[in-house]
Amino acid sequence: MFKLKEALNIFIGTHDFYNFSGLKIEEKQLIETKRTINSIETNLEKNIFTITFKAKGFIRYQIRMIVGASIAYSLDKTNVQKIDNVLNGKEEKMPFIANPEGLILKKIDY
């Protein structure tokens, strides 16, 4: 679980999340890809693992791609430097994406 948290912490803050979105290059002109993730919390309780993201808004597939890359790192399929390079636009999108099963939009605050 430590490696998963280490990878997730990379995404906290303001970043251009284009490489962690399902957007095509032509959509980048129409949709703001710079977003801020305020916090990412992990919890393990009764054999149920949860990851909670708090932010003003997300882009299509953003959470699934962040979780997919983080899980890939925890399974030694990638490294922190690669994730950081992709996040900062130095490398192309990663092939990792978490399945949608279990993904829940819990709350929206206005």
C-alpha positions as CSV (number, residue, x, y, z in Angstrom):
1,M,0.0,0.0,0.0
2,F,3.0,2.3,0.6
3,K,4.0,2.2,-3.1
4,L,0.4,3.0,-4.2
5,K,0.3,6.1,-1.8
6,E,3.7,7.2,-3.1
7,A,2.4,7.2,-6.7
8,L,-0.9,8.9,-5.8
9,N,0.9,11.7,-4.1
10,I,2.5,12.7,-7.4
11,F,-0.9,13.8,-8.6
12,I,-1.8,16.2,-5.7
13,G,-1.6,19.8,-6.7
14,T,-2.2,21.7,-9.9
15,H,-1.1,19.9,-13.1
16,D,-2.0,19.6,-16.8
17,F,-3.8,16.3,-16.7
18,Y,-4.1,15.9,-20.5
19,N,-1.9,12.8,-20.4
20,F,-4.1,11.3,-17.7
21,S,-7.4,11.9,-19.5
22,G,-9.4,10.2,-22.3
23,L,-9.2,13.4,-24.4
24,K,-8.0,13.4,-27.9
25,I,-5.6,16.1,-29.0
26,E,-8.3,18.1,-30.8
27,E,-10.4,18.1,-27.6
28,K,-7.5,19.7,-25.7
29,Q,-8.3,23.0,-27.4
30,L,-11.9,22.9,-26.1
31,I,-11.5,21.5,-22.6
32,E,-9.3,23.0,-19.9
33,T,-6.9,20.2,-18.9
34,K,-5.1,22.1,-16.1
35,R,-6.8,20.9,-12.9
36,T,-6.1,20.9,-9.1
37,I,-6.4,17.8,-7.0
38,N,-6.6,19.1,-3.4
39,S,-6.2,15.7,-1.7
40,I,-6.0,12.0,-2.3
41,E,-6.8,9.7,0.7
42,T,-6.5,6.0,1.0
43,N,-8.2,3.7,3.5
44,L,-8.3,0.0,4.1
45,E,-11.2,-1.2,6.2
46,K,-12.8,-4.7,6.4
47,N,-10.8,-5.8,3.3
48,I,-12.2,-2.9,1.3
49,F,-9.7,-0.5,-0.1
50,T,-10.9,3.0,-1.0
51,I,-9.2,5.9,-2.6
52,T,-10.8,9.3,-2.2
53,F,-10.0,12.2,-4.5
54,K,-11.0,15.8,-3.7
55,A,-11.0,18.4,-6.4
56,K,-13.2,21.0,-8.1
57,G,-13.5,18.9,-11.2
58,F,-12.2,16.1,-13.2
59,I,-11.6,15.2,-16.9
60,R,-13.0,12.1,-18.6
61,Y,-11.1,9.0,-17.4
62,Q,-8.7,11.1,-15.3
63,I,-9.3,9.1,-12.1
64,R,-9.2,5.8,-13.8
65,M,-5.9,6.6,-15.5
66,I,-4.4,8.0,-12.3
67,V,-5.4,4.9,-10.3
68,G,-4.3,2.6,-13.2
69,A,-0.8,4.2,-13.3
70,S,-0.5,4.1,-9.5
71,I,-1.5,0.4,-9.3
72,A,0.9,-0.4,-12.2
73,Y,3.7,1.3,-10.1
74,S,2.7,-0.7,-7.0
75,L,3.0,-3.9,-9.1
76,D,6.4,-2.8,-10.5
77,K,5.1,-2.4,-14.0
78,T,6.4,1.2,-14.2
79,N,8.3,3.7,-12.1
80,V,7.8,7.0,-10.4
81,Q,10.0,8.9,-12.8
82,K,7.9,7.6,-15.8
83,I,4.7,8.7,-14.1
84,D,6.1,12.1,-13.4
85,N,7.4,12.5,-17.0
86,V,4.0,11.6,-18.4
87,L,2.2,14.0,-16.0
88,N,4.6,16.8,-17.0
89,G,4.2,16.2,-20.7
90,K,7.7,14.8,-21.3
91,E,6.3,11.4,-22.4
92,E,3.1,10.2,-24.0
93,K,0.1,8.7,-22.2
94,M,0.5,5.5,-20.3
95,P,-1.5,2.3,-21.2
96,F,-2.8,1.8,-17.7
97,I,-6.4,2.5,-16.8
98,A,-8.4,1.1,-13.9
99,N,-11.7,-0.7,-14.6
100,P,-14.8,1.4,-13.9
101,E,-16.3,-1.2,-11.6
102,G,-16.3,0.1,-8.1
103,L,-15.9,3.7,-9.1
104,I,-18.4,5.8,-7.2
105,L,-19.1,9.5,-7.3
106,K,-19.9,10.0,-3.7
107,K,-20.6,13.7,-3.3
108,I,-20.8,17.0,-5.1
109,D,-20.5,20.3,-3.2
110,Y,-21.5,23.6,-4.7
